[in-house]
Amino acid sequence: MTPDGSSQPDVRHCPVPVVWGGVVSRPGLFARLGQAPRVSQIAAPAGSGKTFLIRSWLFESGLADSAAWVTLPEGGQDAQQFWISILDALRDTIPGSKLVRPLTGAPELDGWAVLERLLEDLGGLHDPLWLVIDDVYELRSAEALAQLELLLIRAPAELRFVLLTRGDVRLHLHRLRLEGELADIRAADLRFTLDEARALFRGAGVELPEPALAALVRRTEGWAAGLRLAALSLAQHPDPEHFAAEFSGSERTVAGYLLAEVLDHQSEPVRRLLLRTSVCERISGELAELLTGDSDGERILQDLEEAGAFVVALDAKRSWFRYHRLFADLLQLELRRTEPAELATLHGAAARWFAAHGYPVEATRHAQAAQDWCLAAQLLAEHFLSIVLDGQGATAHELLAGFPADMVAADPELVVLTAGDELFRRSLGAAERHLARAEQEMTSVPADRRGRFQINLAIMRLTLAQRRGDLTAVIEEAHRLLAPEESADAALPAECQDLRALALVGLGTAELWALRAGEAERHLEEGAVLAHQIGRPWLEVSALAHGAWAASFRSFGLAAERYVQAIELAKEHGWADEPVVATAYAGLGAIRVWQMRLEEAEPLLEHADRALRGELEPAAGVVLHQASGMLELARGRECKAMTAFSAAERVAGLLVAAHPRSAPMRAHLLQTLVRLGETASVEQAVAEAGESGRGEIRNAMAALRIAQGDPRAATLALAPVLTGSAPVTNLGWKSQTFLLEAIARDALGDPVAAGRALEHALDLVEPDGAVFAFLLHPAPELLAAHARGGTAHAALIAEILDLIAGNKPVLPHGEPDRLREPLSASEARILRFLPTNLSAPEIAGQLSVSVNTIRTHMRHLYEKLGVHSRTEAVEQARILGLLAPSSRRP
């Protein structure tokens, strides 16, 4: 029970923090909040009662289960962590739990993609939902602020926002204000009236004579923090009237005076706990006992919270707490005044406690506050990569910036981490320079820390080599990391399982690009299993996606299953549009092209392109552009295919050495030129390339010779492929080899050899339906004759002949009479602009959204309408009645 006999709120089921004892009904402000438009901005100085007001209103109004509460930490927050906090808070509400998908932190998450996904989730919101963002002024990221601004503008009307800040939020809210969608509550509005102050004191068990209460309200000017501190002091004061008349001055002066009064009336253990734990952003009972040397820390903190003494529980079990910002500031001021020599000791003890309990970020910050630079550097060196893998790259950058610049420049361990920071920020040249410096100064690293230094150095070199497509260097560094400890200085100790998983995935990926499929599949499978065991889903998705590509060398069906597994895992963690899953979409799209399931392939490849955003290593871009070129070839669009293959060639040029994946891409390009009749260009390119050791290039040479009417030369070109001395990437290319052999043998008048080769080609195609080669090199008469002569693949031949006869892939019969999926409100708005001559940037200007948003919605529109262009989208929308018929006469 509270002091006035009322029941306490049940904190276990509340999505917002609860202050027990002293919840005051403020009808006027409650009414304003209840009638407020979509966005309420409550801007007032510290201690004005902003948080207290919103908590009281939510509980009195019965809205606690429909309110998501996010408090930003002091000093700002990663943009990524901000959005994860938003999604987690929304999911903890009753309306949001049904709609908002989870999101796991990972390197390089795109906040704009997260925002688009959240808006999509909220499209199904029908019940009112409040999002409270406390201390929003702490949001320092310009990109996160821009994203929050877009959320405020585009969120559905059912989502209401309450922004708590000490000053005006750095958001462009003028549009909302002009449209009457923004309510402002300022410091003057928050001042307690006499009646409200009386209720507050009664809630604290204090009865004041009316003159004394009026004097106290007058002297504090209704300032919430002053009144609450006064209530705590008066609870044990022998002369309340004298106390109320005694103090005056500014808010800071009053607060300081009242704080002294509060502390003076506390027992020594409580006073000591308050002062010495104020150095921490959050505190637990165990940590409080360490910093004070006393016992019973958790009980004291729980008692202070129940008393409303500016102490707030952070979890349902009430094991972690924080102090109100103003209260913490004043406690720290008092600590510096009374025990200045203890500050470094307290921060150092907190650093070691947080480190021992698995909180490296807080540990490093406390070590820096203690100016224990050696401990801080050691902590950051040990945990830098784990912090980045957790999706806190900006936090890692901030921690590095917390060291003196001259120290960073002189410490090889910090130089390596600076290289890592540059790598994750895509500054490859700067990263390389820092790594070179670190290697030169390796001997100055203390012997007991050199092992960790060399591990970090190897990981950064591996990452740099991966980004540049330097396969030899990647494999070398990965093997060094994974070697038994006694055989390599940089080998990983057994406890570094997250780094071991990273090295396994890096090694397997490099082996994959080097076309060492068996080794790649084994190492990637090991990496996926280990990543799953240690809870690193980002690495697991990467391992699964690349492992699926390795499996495609022997089975398209198995590879497709694994690609889907990677995509589903990525979706589970909210990464459907992130670079980590782009390889899976590109690979699955390529398989669908091989299978001529083009209506499935196109959205997969578009999704891969959207997820890549030009951010992954060039090798992944080569794969995507190659698959896109194959798609265009399958549709008979040779010129567009040439554009895609040329793009793949340009991307391949960014790699530091000739890439094995470039051979299939170049072979497709040459075959496209053959189809265009550019045989002279192909002849010259083959002569200059010097890639005749690759089976794919030999297939292209055979296609050229057949086009030139020289089938015997074609068989000579194919012979090394058939014997295995010129390997090919997968069974799709192998089936193409046998098909070209069959075409050449038929032209040479050898029907037996032609039939044997054709049956081999069909044997390879039958299990997975990878018939692409038969559309690229159509031979309908040969196939028809083979079917009449006896074959194990009669049905497959019939399907291929149907495809060839249509000169295009099989599509669903007839025009769709309904949408594949309903259009969202945003997509419907954009659809109305498609019949106009407005460009995407002009439409974006009309709707006040980004161009990327317009393009994303247009892609979704095309997918739902089952079309591939703006013109087709307009026509199909008119057929379905989504747009009015054209006014132009035929």
N, C-alpha and C positions, 0 to 999 in steps of 0.2 A: 504493500500500500504506500501511496505518496503521503507527505506530511498532512495534506488536507483530507486524507481518507479515501481518495479516489483510487481506482485500480490502475496499476502500471501497464503501459502498452507491452505487448508480447514482442520483444526484440527478435525472437528466433525466426519470425516469419515476415519481418519488415525489410524491404529493399533499401530503406534509407536509414542512416544512423539515428539513434534515439537518445535524447537527453531526458532522463527521468527526473521528476520532482521539479515543478516550476513551469509546466506547460501553461501558457497564459492565452486565453481566448481574446482575440483582438478583432471584434466583429467588423469594424470599418475596413481594415486592411484585408480581412478574410473575404469580405464581399467584393472588394476591388479585384482580388486575385481570382475569385470564382467567375467574375464577369469579364475578365481580361481577354483581349484577343489572343491570337496564336502565340505571340512572343511577348514575354514580360522581362524587362531589364531592371534589376534592382541594384542600383549603384550607390554605395555609401561607404564611408571609411570603416576601418576595422573596429569591431566592437559595437557596431550599430544595430546588431540583432538580425541581420539578413538571414543567416542560416536558421537561427532560432525561430524566426517568423515562418519560414516555409515548412519546417518540420511540424510546427504546431498546427499550421493550416491543413497540411496533408492528413494528419491524424484526426483532427476534429472533423474534417470533411469526409472521412472515410475513404480517402484516395490513396492510402499507402501502398496497396497492392497494384495500383496502376501508375506508380511513380518510379521512374528510374533516376537514380542519384549518382552523379559522378563528381568527385572532388579532385581537382588537379593538384599534384604535389608541388611543393615550393620549389622554385627554380626551373619550372617548366617540365616538359615531358616529350618524349619522342612522338612525332605525329602518328606513327603506327600504334604505339601504346595508347595514345588518346582514342583512336578509333576502336581498338579492341576493348577499352574501358566502356565506351559508349555502347557497343554491341552487347557486351556482357551485362551491363546494367539493364538494357532494354529486355534482354532475355530473362532477367530475373523478375520481370513483371508478369502479371497474368495475361494481358493482351499480347505483349511482346514474345512471350514464351512459345506461342503458337506460330509465329511468323518469322522471327529474326533468326537467321542461320548463324552458327558459331563461327568464330574466326580465331585461328592460332597464329601467334607471332612467328615470323620467319624473315630471313634476309630479303630485302628489296621488295617488300609488299608495296603495291601502288595504292595510295590513299584515294585517288580518284576512282579506281576500279572498286574499292571497298565501298565508297559512297554510292556509286551506281547500284551496286548489289543491295545495299541497305534500302535505297529508295524503291527498288524492285520489290523487296520483302515487304516494305510498309505499304505497298500498293493495295494489299488485302486488309489493311487496318480499318475496322468498322467501329471499334469502341474507343472512347477517349483514352489517351495515354500522355503522361507528362514526362518530359525529360528535363531534369534539373542539373545544371552544370555549375558547380560551386567553385569560386576562385578562378573564373574563366580568364581573368587578366594574366594568369600564369601561363596561358597558352602562347608560346613565343614563336612557333613555327609559322612563317608567312603562308606556306602551302596549306597547313592544317587550318589556319584561319580562313583562307579562301574556300576550302572545302566545307567548313562549318557554315560559312555564309551561304553557300549554295544549298546546303541542307535546310537552312532556315527558310529559304525562298521556295524550294521545290517540295518540301515535305507535305504529306496530305494534311488536310485541315484537322483531322482527328489527333494529330501529334501536336501537343502544346509544349512550348519551351519556356523555361525560367532560367535566366542567366544572372548569376550572382557575382558581383565584381566590386572592387574598391573604387574604380573610376569607369568612365565610358569604355565599353568594349571596343577593341580595334577592329570593328567590322563595319561595312558600309550598310547601315540599316535605314538609310534615309528613304529608300523605296518602301520598306515596310511601314515606316512612320507616316509617309504620305498616304498610303493605302489604308491607314487606320488599323494596321495589323501589329502595332508595337505599343506596349504600355510601359511607361517609365515610373518607377517608384524610387524616390531619392531619400537622402538622409533625413530631411525635415519630415517626410511622411512616416518615418520609422520611430520618431520620438514617442516615448511612452506618455500617455495621458495620466492624470492623477488616478483615475479609476483603474487603469491597466497596471500602474505601479502598485496600487493597493493589492490587486490580485496576485501580482508577482511576490510581494512580501508575505502575503498570507500563505502562498504555496511553499515558501521557505520556512513557515512556522514563526513569522515575525509580525507582531502587531505594533504599529506606530501611531501615536496620537496624530490627529489630522494636521495640526500646524507643523509638526516635525516632518511628516510625509510630504507636505506641500513644499517645505523648504528644501528637502532633499531632491524632489523632482525639479524644482526651480534651479538649484545649484548645479545639478547634472545636466540640465536642459533636456531631460527625458532620455539621456544617452543610455542605451540598453546595457552595455558592459558595465558602466558605472553603477547602475541600479542593481545589477546582479551581484557584483562584487560587494556592494554595500549590504545586500541581503545576507551574504555569507558572513560578513563581519558582525552585523547586528545580531545574528543568531546567538552570540555569546557575549555581547557587549553589556557592561553594567549600566550604562547611561545612554540609551538610544537617542534621546532628544539632544543631548549635548553633542553626540557623534554627528547627527544630521546637520547641526548648525556649524560644525567645526571646519569643514574643508570647503575649498573653492578653487577655481583655476581652470586650466585647459583640460581637455580630455586626457592627454598624456599625464599631466600632473595629478589629476583626480585618480587615474588608473594606478599610477605609481603609489599614491597614498593608500588607496584601497587595497592594493596588493600587499603592501606592508602590513596593513591591518589584518588581512586574511592570513598571511604567514605567521604573524605574531600570535594568532589564536589557534595555530595548529600545534600538534605535538611535535617533538623534535624529529621522530622518524618520518612523519608526513612532510614536514618542512624540508628535511634533507632529501627525501625522494623527489619532491617537486623540483627543487633547484638542480640537483645533479642529473636528473633524467631529461631536463629541458634541452640538453644538447642533441637529443635524438628526434628525428622526424616522427618516428613511431616507437612505442615502448611496450615491452611485455613484462610480466611479473618477474621472470627469471633474469632478464636484463636489468630490471630495476634493482633487484637484489645484488647483482654484481656491481653496479655503479655506486650503491649506497653502503654495501657491506652489511646490510640488515636483512632480516627475513620478512615474510608476509607481504611481499611487494604486490602480488596480484590482488590480494584482498584490499589493500589500501587503494589501489587504482579503481577497483570496482566500487568501493565506498565513495570515492571522489566523483565518479561518474554518476552514481545515484543521487548525490547531493547537488548535481548540476554545476560542479565547480570547473567548468570549461574543459572537462575531460570527456572524450567521446570514444566509445567502443568501435572498433573497425571490423569486427567479425561477430557472428552469431553466438559463438562460445564465450565472448568477452575475454579473450586472452591477449589481444592486441589493442592498444589505445593510442590516441594522439591528443595533444593539447590544442585548444583554440589558438589560432595564430597570434592574436594579440597577447593572450595569456602566456604563450611560449616566449614571445619577444620580451615581455616584462620579467619573466623568470630568468631568462638568459642575462638580461641586464643586471638583475640582482646577483646572479651567480658571478658575473664579471666583477661586480663591486665587492662582493664578500669573499670570494675564493678564486681570484684570477689565476693563481699558480696551478689550480687543479684542472683547468680547461684541457690542456694537452693530454694530461693523464686520463681524463674521462673519455675524450675522443679516441685515444689509443686503445683503452679497454673495450669501448664499443666496437672499434674496428676488428679487434681479435674475436669478439663474441659473434659478430655478424659473419665473419669469415668462417668460423667453426660451425656455424649453423646453416651454411649454404646461401648466404646473401652477399655475393661478391661486390655488387654495385654499392650498397650501403657501406660495406667494409672499406672499400677503396675511398669513398668520400670522407669517412671518419679518419682514415689514415692521413689523407691530405689535410683535413682540418687540424690534425695534431702535428702537421708538418713533419710527419715521419715518412719522408719521401722514399726511403729504402723499402719500407713495408708497403707503401702505396704502389710502388713500381712492381714489387714482387707479386702483389695481389692482382694487379691488372695484367701482368704478363701471364699469370696462371689461368686467368679467366677471360681474356679478351675475346678469343674465338667463340667461347660458349655464349658470351653476351651477344655477339653478332648473330650467332645461329638462333638465338632466342628472339631475333628481330629487333634488337635494341642497338642498331648501328649508330644512331645519333647519340645515344647515351655513351657508347664507347668513345665516340669523338669528343663528347663533353668531358669525360674523365681524363682523356689525354690533354685536353686544353687546361685542366686543373693543375698541371705541373708547370713550374717555371720554365720559360722558353729555353733558357741557357742549359737547364738540366736535361731537357729532352734532347737537345742537340748533342750533348756530351755523353749520353747514356745509350750504348748500343741496344740494350733491351727495349728502350722506349723508341729508338729509331726503327726497329723492326715493327713495332706496333703502329708507328706512324705510317710505315709502308703499307701495312694492312688496312689502315684507315683510308689511305689513298686508293688502294685496290677496290675497296667496297664503294668508293665514290667515283670509280671509273677513271682515275688519273693514272694510267698505266706507266707513263713516262716518269712521273714523280715517284711512283712506287719503286720502279726499277732503280732509280738513283739512291733512294733510301736503303734499299736492300744491298746495293754495292757498298755503301758506307758501313753498314752494319757488319758485313762480312770482313771488311778491312780491319774493323776494331774488335773482332771476336775475342782476341786474347786478353782484352781488358775486362771481360765479364768474369766475375768471381767463379771459381771452380765449382762451388756447390750449386750454382745457378746456370752453368753453361749448358747442361742437358736441356733444360726448358727453353733456353735461348735458341739452341739449335733446332729444337722441334718447331718453334714458332717461325724460325727462318725457313725451314724446309716447307712448312705449310704455306707460307707466303710465296715462296718460289713456285710451288706447285700451282697455286691459284693464278699467279701471273702467267705461267706457261699455259694453263688452261684457257685463260682469256685470250691469249694470242694464238692458240691452236698449235703450240709447239709440243707435239705428241711425244717426241723423244724425251724432252725435259720433264714432262708430266710423269711418264712412266718411271724415269730415273728417280725423281723425288719421291714418288709413291712407294717404290721398292725400298728406298732408304728409310722411309718412315715405318714401313711394315716389317722390316727385317728384325730378327731376334735382337734383344737389347745388347748382347755382348758383341754383335758383329757390326754395329753402326752407331755412330755418335748421336744421330738424330732419331734413333728408333724410339717408338712410343712406349712409355711405361704401361703396365697392364691396366692401371686405373684410368688412363686417358681414352676411354672407349668412344667418346664422341669424336675425337680426332682420328681414331682408328677407322671409324665408319666413314669419315670424310675422305681419308686416304684411300680406302677401298673403292668408294664411289668414283674418286678421281682416277684411280688406276684403271678400273673397269671401263670408264668412259673413254679414256685414251686408247685402250686396247680395242674398243669398239670402232673408233674412228680409224684405227690402223688395220681394221678388218681382221683382227685376231678374235673371231667370234667366240670360240670355245672358252678361251681364257677370260674374255670380257664377261661372258654370261656367268661364269663361276664366281668371279670377284664381285660382280654387281649383285648376285644373289646373296653372297656373304654380307655385303654392305647393307642390303635391304633387311635381312634378318637381324643384324646387329642394331641398325637404326631403330627397328621396331622394338627390340628388347630394351633399349636405353631411352625410348621416348623421344626420338628425333624424327618426327614425321616428314619434315621438309627434306631431309636426306633420304628418307624411305621413298618418297615420291620420285625423287631424282633417280634413285637406284632402280626402281620398278620401271620407269619410263625408258631408261637406257638399256636395262636388261631385256625389255620387250623388243627393242630394236635388235639386240644381239640374237634373240630367239627367232627373229624373222629370217635369219640366214638359213634356218632349217625348217621353219613352219610359220606360214602367215597366220594360220588359225590360232596357234599358241600365242604368237606375238599379239594378235588382236585382243585376246583374253587379258593379257598382262597390261596392255595399254589401257583397257577399260578399268582394270584394277587401280592403276596409277591415277587415272582421272577421277574415279570415285573417291579415292583417298584424299586427293586434292580438294574435291568439293566438300568433303566432310570437314575439312579444316578451313574452308573459305578461300581456297586458292585457285578457283576455277579459271581466273583470268590472269594468273601470275606467270612469270617467265619459267618457273620451275616445272610447270606442267605443259609448256609449249611443245616440248619434244614428243610427248605422248599424243597430243592432238595432231601434230605433223606426221608422226609415224603411222597412226591409225588412219589418217586421211590418205596417206600414200598407199596403204594396203587396200583401202576401198577403191582407189583408182586402179590398182592391179586387178581387182575383182570387178571392175567396171560398175561399181555401185556409186555412180557419180553424184546422185542426189544426196547421198550421205557424205561423200568425200568433200564437197565444196564447203559446207558449214564447218567441218572439222578443220580444214586448212585456213579458213578465215579466222577461226578461233585461235589457231596457232599463231597467225600473224598478229592478231590483236594482243595475245599474251606476250609475244616476244618483245614488242615495242623497241626493237633494235638494241636490246640490252644484253642478250646472251652472247657467248663466244661465237665467232663467225661460223664455226662448223655447223651449228644448229641452223643458221640461216641458209647454208648451202642445201641442207636437207629439205627445208620448207620450200625454197624456190624451185628445187628439182621436182618435188611432188606437184607444185602448182603448174609447172610446165607440162608434166605428164597429163594432168587434168585437161589442159587446153588441147594437147595432142589428141586425147581421147574424144574430144568434142569436135575435132577436125579444124581447130583454130591454130594453124601452124604459125602464123605471125605472132599471135599472143604467146604461144609456147616459146618462140624464139626470145621474146622479151623476158620471160621468166627464166629461161636457161642462161641468158646473158646476165641477168641479175645475180644468179647463182655463181656465175664465173667471176663477177666483180667482187662478190662477198668472199669467194675463195681466195682472191688476191690479197685480202687483208691478213691471211694466215702467214706465219713466218716461213713456212716451207710448203712444198707441194703436198696436198692433202689427199689421202687415198680415196676419200669420198668424192673427189673431183672427177675421177674417171667415169663413174656412171652418169654424172651430170653432163660431162663433155660428150659421152657417147649419145645421150639423148639429143643434145644440140646438133651433133653431126647427122643423126637420123632424121631430124626435122629438116635440115638443109637438103637432104636427099629427097624428102617428100616435096620440098619446094622446087626441086629441079636444079639446085645449085651444086651439081656434081663436081664442077671444077674447084669450087671453094672447099668442098669436102676433101677432094684429092690433095689439095695443098695443105689443108689443116692436118690430115693424117700424116703426111710426110714430115711436117714440122713438129708434131707433137711428141713423137718418139715414145708413145705409150702402148706399143703393140703387145706388151707383156700382160695387159689387162684384158680379160675376156669381153668386157663390155665394149671396149674399143674395137676388138676384132668383130663383134657383132655388127657394129656400125660399118666397118670395112666391108663385111659380107653384103650388107644392105646396099652399099654403094656399087659393088660389083654386079649384083643382080640388076640394079637399075641401069647399069651400063651394058647389060646383055652379056656378061661374062660369068656364067654360073660356076665354071670350073675354078676361077680365081676366088669365088665366094667360098667354095668348099675348102680351098687351101687356107683361106683366112680363118675358117672355123675349126680346122683340125686341132690346133692346140687347145681350144676350149673344150672340145669333145674328149680329148685325152686327159684334161685336168691340168696341163702345164700352164695354161693361161686362165686363172680362176675368175669366177664371177661372184657378185655380191650375194645373190639369193636365188631361189628356185624360179622366180619370175624371169630373171635374165637367162637362166639355164633353159627354161622352156622356149625362150626366144631363139636361143642357139639351135635347138633341135628343129624348130619351125623353119628357120632360115635354111638349115641343112636340107630339110624336106623340099622346100621350094626350089633350091638349087639342083637337087638330085632329080626332081621331076622335070626341070628344064633340060637336064642332061639326058633325059630318056631312060632313067633308071627307076621304074615305079616301085620295085621291091625295096630299094634303099630309101626311097622317098617315104613309102608307107611305114617302114621301120622307124625312121626318124620322127615322123608325124605322131606315131603311137607313143613314142617316148615323150614327146612334147605334151600330149594329152594326159599321159600318166602323171606328169609333174603338176599339171593344172587342176586335175579332177579334185584332189582333196580339199583345196581351198578356193576353187573357182577363180583363180588368178588368170583371167583370159585376156589381159591387156595386150599381150604380144600379138594375138590373133586379129586384133583391131588395128594395131600399128602396121602389121604386114599381112593384109587380108589375102587369103587364097581360097575363095569359096569353091572353085571347081575342084581343087585338090581335096578339100574337106569332103565335098559331096561324093567324090569318087571313093574316098577312103571309107565313108559310111556304107556305101554299097558293097565294098569289098570285104567287110567284116572288121569289127572293132569292138573293144570293151567300153567305148565311150560314145555310143550313138546319141544318147540324150544330150550330152555335153556338146557334141557337134551341132545338133539341131539348134541349141541355144546360141552358139557362136554364129551360125548362119543367119539366124534372126537378127542378131546384132549387126552383122555386116550388111544385111539387106536394108536395114533402116538407116545405115550410114551414121548412126548416132546411138548412144547407149539407151537401153530400155528404160523408159520413164513410167510412172504410174499411168494406167490407162485413163484417157479423158482428162478434161480440166477439173481441178478440185472444185467441189460445190460448196465448200465451207473452209474456214480457216483451220490451219493445223493446230493453232493455239489462239485464244482470244488476245486482242490487242490491249496493251496497257493504255492508260489515259494519256501518257506522254507520247506513245507511239501513234495514237489516234490523232493527236494534235499535229504531229509532224507529217502524217499522211496527207492532211489537208493542204500542205504546202507543196507536195510533190508535183501536182499538175502545173504549178507556176514556173516561171523562168528564174526564180530565186536560187542562188547557189547555196551550198551548205553553210558557209560563213554568214550569208545574208539571213538565212533561216535562223541561225544561232542568235543573230542580233535581234530578230523579231521576238524570239522567245526568251531572251536574256539567259542563255545557257552557253556552254562551251561548244566549239566546233566538234571536239571529240565526242561529246554527248550526242550531238545530232547524228554523227556518223555511226555511232554505236546503235542508236535506235533504228537508223535506216537499215543496218545489217540485220537486226532482229525482225524488222518489217519484211524484208526480202525473204528471210527464212520462213516466216509464218505464212506468207503469201505463196511460197514455192516458186519464186522468180529469181532472176539474176541481175536485173537492171532497174533503173528508175522508171523507164518507159513501160517495161513489163509489169512493174508494181502498180502503176496507174491503171493500166488496162485490166489487170486482174481485180483490183479493188473496185473498178466499175462493174465488172461482171458479178461480183459478190454483193453489190449494192452498198459498198462502204464509201463510195464517191458518186456524185451525180454523173449521169452520162455526159459525154462531150457535147458541147454546143455546136461544134464544127460539123458541117455536113460532109459526107463522103464525096 
